[in-house]
């Protein structure tokens, strides 16, 4: 698996032995970034359920300003750090070993706002819907921001407060872009505590 384009094009990204990570397939990643086009340039990026960092690292390579990576598994975090080092992006990245929803609350408290938020939780685990519901109410997603959600084919992405703007299926993988629904705002709300 390699970075497809940009500053780190061709750099190899690795999954540590024994880690059950499921990195985004090259063709799916390429389709996502072709659809995003220039929206990545100078963006502040959040990569939740980051795994070994393929989406956030690709965004950095294509001109994102910075990326915060959130991953819970310690062995996967070690692989993520190694991939950031190999790609040369440690200076533009933060790595948090944390639960995704707790990380969202901490990012809110810190005042972080993101143009792009990548979600790639384990398929059919229920985490995709939980994270989308949290983001629909969170100021972490800028009002002009975009969520890029990856899940299993047929896994629902519709949640109140967000609207799907683009959706494609690649084999068993479905990708959707979501933005705040018209009239909805995340300002002053926050991640509900009972999710």
C-alpha positions in Angstrom: 0.0 0.0 0.0 1.5 3.3 -1.1 0.6 7.0 -1.0 -1.1 7.7 -4.3 -0.3 11.3 -5.0 1.3 14.5 -3.8 4.3 15.3 -1.7 4.8 11.7 -0.4 3.7 9.9 -3.6 5.0 6.4 -3.7 5.9 6.2 0.0 5.1 2.8 1.3 2.6 2.5 4.2 2.7 -0.6 6.4 0.3 -2.5 8.6 2.2 -4.1 11.6 2.2 -7.9 11.7 -0.6 -9.2 13.9 -2.7 -6.0 13.6 -6.3 -6.5 12.4 -6.4 -3.2 10.6 -8.4 -2.9 7.3 -6.8 0.0 5.4 -8.8 1.7 2.7 -8.2 0.0 -0.6 -6.1 1.9 -3.1 -8.9 2.3 -5.7 -11.4 3.5 -3.0 -8.8 6.0 -1.6 -8.1 7.2 -5.2 -11.9 7.7 -5.8 -12.3 9.6 -2.5 -9.5 12.0 -3.3 -10.5 12.5 -6.9 -14.0 13.5 -5.7 -12.5 15.8 -3.0 -10.2 17.4 -5.5 -8.8 20.8 -4.2 -10.9 20.7 -1.1 -8.0 18.9 0.6 -5.5 21.8 0.1 -4.9 23.8 3.3 -7.6 21.7 5.1 -7.5 20.9 8.8 -8.2 17.1 8.8 -9.5 14.7 11.5 -9.0 11.0 10.8 -11.2 9.1 13.3 -10.7 5.4 13.5 -7.5 6.1 11.7 -6.0 2.6 11.7 -2.5 3.0 10.2 -3.3 6.4 8.8 -3.9 5.8 5.1 -6.6 8.5 4.6 -5.0 11.2 6.8 -1.6 10.6 5.3 -3.0 10.8 1.8 -4.6 14.1 2.7 -1.4 15.5 4.1 0.4 14.4 0.9 -2.1 16.2 -1.2 -1.7 19.5 0.7 -3.8 19.4 3.9 -2.4 21.8 6.5 -2.5 19.3 9.4 -4.2 16.1 10.5 -5.2 14.8 13.9 -5.3 10.9 13.9 -7.4 9.1 16.5 -6.9 5.3 17.0 -7.5 3.2 20.1 -5.4 0.0 19.5 -1.8 0.5 20.8 -0.2 -1.7 18.1 -2.0 0.1 15.4 -1.0 3.4 16.8 2.7 2.3 16.7 2.2 1.4 13.0 0.5 4.8 12.4 3.4 6.7 13.9 5.9 4.7 11.8 3.9 5.5 8.6 3.9 9.2 9.5 7.6 9.1 10.0 8.2 7.3 6.7 6.0 9.8 4.8 7.7 12.7 6.5 4.6 14.2 8.1 5.3 14.0 11.9 5.5 17.9 12.0 2.0 18.3 10.6 0.3 15.5 12.6 -1.0 14.7 16.0 -1.7 11.1 17.0 -4.2 10.4 19.8 -4.6 7.0 21.3 -8.2 7.3 22.4 -11.8 6.3 21.9 -13.3 8.2 19.1 -16.2 9.9 21.0 -14.0 10.8 23.9 -11.5 12.3 21.5 -14.3 14.4 19.9 -15.2 15.8 23.3 -11.6 16.7 24.0 -11.2 18.3 20.6 -14.4 20.4 21.3 -12.9 21.5 24.6 -9.7 22.5 22.9 -11.6 24.5 20.2 -10.6 22.5 17.2 -12.6 22.8 14.0 -12.0 20.6 10.9 -12.7 21.1 7.2 -12.5 17.3 6.5 -13.3 14.4 8.9 -12.6 10.9 7.8 -14.6 8.1 9.4 -13.6 4.4 8.7 -14.8 2.4 11.7 -15.0 -1.4 11.8 -17.8 -2.4 9.3 -21.2 -3.2 10.8 -20.0 -2.4 14.3 -22.6 0.4 15.0 -19.7 2.9 15.3 -20.4 4.5 11.9 -23.9 5.7 13.0 -22.7 6.6 16.5 -19.9 8.8 15.1 -22.1 10.4 12.5 -24.7 11.3 15.2 -22.0 12.8 17.4 -20.6 14.8 14.5 -24.1 16.1 13.6 -24.1 17.9 17.0 -20.4 18.7 17.3 -18.7 22.1 16.5 -15.6 20.0 15.6 -17.2 19.8 12.2 -17.0 23.2 10.7 -20.3 24.5 9.3 -18.7 24.4 5.8 -16.9 21.1 6.6 -17.4 17.6 5.1 -17.5 14.1 6.6 -16.1 11.3 4.5 -17.7 8.1 5.8 -16.6 4.7 4.8 -18.6 1.6 5.7 -19.9 -1.7 4.4 -22.3 -1.8 1.4 -25.8 -1.1 2.7 -24.6 0.2 6.1 -26.9 3.3 6.8 -25.3 6.8 6.9 -28.5 8.9 7.2 -28.6 10.9 10.4 -30.5 13.9 11.5 -28.5 17.1 11.0 -26.3 15.8 8.2 -27.1 15.4 4.5 -25.5 13.1 2.0 -23.9 15.0 -0.9 -22.1 12.2 -2.7 -22.3 8.4 -2.4 -20.6 5.5 -4.2 -20.1 1.8 -3.8 -16.9 -0.1 -4.6 -17.4 -3.9 -4.1 -18.3 -4.4 -0.5 -17.3 -0.8 0.5 -19.6 2.2 0.5 -18.4 5.8 0.7 -20.5 8.8 1.4 -19.7 12.5 1.8 -22.0 14.3 4.3 -22.3 18.0 5.3 -24.5 19.8 7.8 -28.1 19.9 6.7 -29.4 23.4 5.7 -30.3 25.3 8.8 -28.3 23.0 11.1 -25.3 24.2 13.1 -22.8 22.5 15.4 -21.9 25.8 17.2 -22.5 25.7 20.9 -23.9 22.1 21.0 -21.4 19.3 21.5 -21.1 15.6 21.6 -23.9 14.1 23.7 -22.6 12.3 26.7 -24.8 9.2 26.4 -23.7 8.0 22.9 
